[in-house]
Amino acid sequence: MASWKDILIDVLKLTDEVKRLNEQTEKLSDRTVEIDKRFVRLETMVEMAQKKLPKG
């Protein structure tokens, strides 16, 4: 059976890992928002270009 020291060390390691994963998730979230903004701008440009093209 694991001693309380081993359990404490495991908990500390897991806490660090969760913090690291949380930081990575936040970075991915920020990047996703930036990509979404760029996509919306691109969509807008395409729509504007289509309106300027002659019909037919």
PyMOL CGO cylinders between C-alpha atoms (Angstrom):
from pymol import cmd
from pymol.cgo import CYLINDER

trace = [
    CYLINDER, 0.00, 0.00, 0.00, 1.25, 3.47, -0.83, 0.3, 1, 1, 1, 1, 1, 1,
    CYLINDER, 1.25, 3.47, -0.83, 2.39, 5.67, 1.97, 0.3, 1, 1, 1, 1, 1, 1,
    CYLINDER, 2.39, 5.67, 1.97, 0.87, 9.09, 2.58, 0.3, 1, 1, 1, 1, 1, 1,
    CYLINDER, 0.87, 9.09, 2.58, 4.04, 10.68, 1.18, 0.3, 1, 1, 1, 1, 1, 1,
    CYLINDER, 4.04, 10.68, 1.18, 3.63, 8.82, -2.10, 0.3, 1, 1, 1, 1, 1, 1,
    CYLINDER, 3.63, 8.82, -2.10, -0.01, 9.82, -2.26, 0.3, 1, 1, 1, 1, 1, 1,
    CYLINDER, -0.01, 9.82, -2.26, 0.87, 13.45, -1.57, 0.3, 1, 1, 1, 1, 1, 1,
    CYLINDER, 0.87, 13.45, -1.57, 3.54, 13.43, -4.28, 0.3, 1, 1, 1, 1, 1, 1,
    CYLINDER, 3.54, 13.43, -4.28, 1.07, 11.91, -6.76, 0.3, 1, 1, 1, 1, 1, 1,
    CYLINDER, 1.07, 11.91, -6.76, -1.53, 14.55, -5.90, 0.3, 1, 1, 1, 1, 1, 1,
    CYLINDER, -1.53, 14.55, -5.90, 1.01, 17.33, -6.41, 0.3, 1, 1, 1, 1, 1, 1,
    CYLINDER, 1.01, 17.33, -6.41, 2.07, 15.87, -9.76, 0.3, 1, 1, 1, 1, 1, 1,
    CYLINDER, 2.07, 15.87, -9.76, -1.55, 15.58, -10.84, 0.3, 1, 1, 1, 1, 1, 1,
    CYLINDER, -1.55, 15.58, -10.84, -2.23, 19.14, -9.76, 0.3, 1, 1, 1, 1, 1, 1,
    CYLINDER, -2.23, 19.14, -9.76, 0.68, 20.39, -11.86, 0.3, 1, 1, 1, 1, 1, 1,
    CYLINDER, 0.68, 20.39, -11.86, -0.51, 18.36, -14.83, 0.3, 1, 1, 1, 1, 1, 1,
    CYLINDER, -0.51, 18.36, -14.83, -4.04, 19.76, -14.54, 0.3, 1, 1, 1, 1, 1, 1,
    CYLINDER, -4.04, 19.76, -14.54, -2.67, 23.31, -14.38, 0.3, 1, 1, 1, 1, 1, 1,
    CYLINDER, -2.67, 23.31, -14.38, -0.55, 22.69, -17.47, 0.3, 1, 1, 1, 1, 1, 1,
    CYLINDER, -0.55, 22.69, -17.47, -3.46, 21.21, -19.38, 0.3, 1, 1, 1, 1, 1, 1,
    CYLINDER, -3.46, 21.21, -19.38, -5.69, 24.12, -18.34, 0.3, 1, 1, 1, 1, 1, 1,
    CYLINDER, -5.69, 24.12, -18.34, -3.16, 26.61, -19.70, 0.3, 1, 1, 1, 1, 1, 1,
    CYLINDER, -3.16, 26.61, -19.70, -2.97, 24.73, -22.99, 0.3, 1, 1, 1, 1, 1, 1,
    CYLINDER, -2.97, 24.73, -22.99, -6.75, 24.62, -23.22, 0.3, 1, 1, 1, 1, 1, 1,
    CYLINDER, -6.75, 24.62, -23.22, -6.95, 28.38, -22.68, 0.3, 1, 1, 1, 1, 1, 1,
    CYLINDER, -6.95, 28.38, -22.68, -4.37, 28.96, -25.42, 0.3, 1, 1, 1, 1, 1, 1,
    CYLINDER, -4.37, 28.96, -25.42, -6.32, 26.74, -27.80, 0.3, 1, 1, 1, 1, 1, 1,
    CYLINDER, -6.32, 26.74, -27.80, -9.51, 28.56, -26.94, 0.3, 1, 1, 1, 1, 1, 1,
    CYLINDER, -9.51, 28.56, -26.94, -7.91, 31.94, -27.67, 0.3, 1, 1, 1, 1, 1, 1,
    CYLINDER, -7.91, 31.94, -27.67, -6.55, 30.64, -30.95, 0.3, 1, 1, 1, 1, 1, 1,
    CYLINDER, -6.55, 30.64, -30.95, -9.95, 29.26, -31.91, 0.3, 1, 1, 1, 1, 1, 1,
    CYLINDER, -9.95, 29.26, -31.91, -11.55, 32.63, -31.30, 0.3, 1, 1, 1, 1, 1, 1,
    CYLINDER, -11.55, 32.63, -31.30, -8.93, 34.32, -33.49, 0.3, 1, 1, 1, 1, 1, 1,
    CYLINDER, -8.93, 34.32, -33.49, -9.48, 31.79, -36.28, 0.3, 1, 1, 1, 1, 1, 1,
    CYLINDER, -9.48, 31.79, -36.28, -13.24, 32.34, -36.03, 0.3, 1, 1, 1, 1, 1, 1,
    CYLINDER, -13.24, 32.34, -36.03, -12.80, 36.11, -36.37, 0.3, 1, 1, 1, 1, 1, 1,
    CYLINDER, -12.80, 36.11, -36.37, -10.61, 35.64, -39.44, 0.3, 1, 1, 1, 1, 1, 1,
    CYLINDER, -10.61, 35.64, -39.44, -13.13, 33.28, -40.97, 0.3, 1, 1, 1, 1, 1, 1,
    CYLINDER, -13.13, 33.28, -40.97, -15.95, 35.76, -40.46, 0.3, 1, 1, 1, 1, 1, 1,
    CYLINDER, -15.95, 35.76, -40.46, -13.89, 38.48, -42.17, 0.3, 1, 1, 1, 1, 1, 1,
    CYLINDER, -13.89, 38.48, -42.17, -13.18, 36.14, -45.07, 0.3, 1, 1, 1, 1, 1, 1,
    CYLINDER, -13.18, 36.14, -45.07, -16.86, 35.24, -45.35, 0.3, 1, 1, 1, 1, 1, 1,
    CYLINDER, -16.86, 35.24, -45.35, -17.76, 38.93, -45.42, 0.3, 1, 1, 1, 1, 1, 1,
    CYLINDER, -17.76, 38.93, -45.42, -15.25, 39.64, -48.19, 0.3, 1, 1, 1, 1, 1, 1,
    CYLINDER, -15.25, 39.64, -48.19, -16.61, 36.76, -50.28, 0.3, 1, 1, 1, 1, 1, 1,
    CYLINDER, -16.61, 36.76, -50.28, -20.19, 37.98, -49.85, 0.3, 1, 1, 1, 1, 1, 1,
    CYLINDER, -20.19, 37.98, -49.85, -19.21, 41.52, -50.81, 0.3, 1, 1, 1, 1, 1, 1,
    CYLINDER, -19.21, 41.52, -50.81, -17.37, 40.26, -53.89, 0.3, 1, 1, 1, 1, 1, 1,
    CYLINDER, -17.37, 40.26, -53.89, -20.38, 38.20, -54.95, 0.3, 1, 1, 1, 1, 1, 1,
    CYLINDER, -20.38, 38.20, -54.95, -22.65, 41.24, -54.73, 0.3, 1, 1, 1, 1, 1, 1,
    CYLINDER, -22.65, 41.24, -54.73, -20.33, 43.20, -57.03, 0.3, 1, 1, 1, 1, 1, 1,
    CYLINDER, -20.33, 43.20, -57.03, -20.22, 40.52, -59.72, 0.3, 1, 1, 1, 1, 1, 1,
    CYLINDER, -20.22, 40.52, -59.72, -22.64, 40.99, -62.60, 0.3, 1, 1, 1, 1, 1, 1,
    CYLINDER, -22.64, 40.99, -62.60, -25.59, 38.61, -62.53, 0.3, 1, 1, 1, 1, 1, 1,
    CYLINDER, -25.59, 38.61, -62.53, -25.92, 36.09, -65.33, 0.3, 1, 1, 1, 1, 1, 1,
]
cmd.load_cgo(trace, "trace")
